């Protein structure tokens, strides 16, 4: 009888733990962007988010994508050799597609 009660309590605690973990998952999203200057798309722009080690570069059309980013406000940093570095703040609960303009040095 004690083993049965213990087994039931154990099973209920496992179910409760699983349900708790399900509700505490962090919502993530994808940020898509395009980097341009006055007249054209910029290729090879280094894009980082929140000073993390994750780095992506813009493609031939100036597009980039950062995946699995937690919903919220983040700092995006962009750099390209012949352009001024730029930081922008993005609220990923509001927008997931951005266009950023860089200025030549």
Steps between C-alpha positions, in 0.01 A plus 500: 500500500781742588672421168180580310456833677868584444471407130192720457665795675812456292299488177306813598822689577647402161185621324502827697869555417438434130207744493705766681784469248253531214373836628846646565637451148641820357326624187740554213472651157702570187628844407534563129669808371651681207799734509527779243680826434358790298480311173552126539495191720818427695667159482718359779379720785580342839186478715507411871232510766544598867882465484465124461738275312232425241596682182330503163592683181271655243461314173543636146167685528578651844268259686568329833310279741550436873303201631385388846524847651298548822204736460586841647729796436848432360801700381611424145852602397607536138845554353661512156853623427416809293190597700435647844410239761139520610295382799122476491250389761228262382188392690431149370155494656407779257694436179693216346606659171723804489698703250815672623687772317877536540700813424833499319805616702 
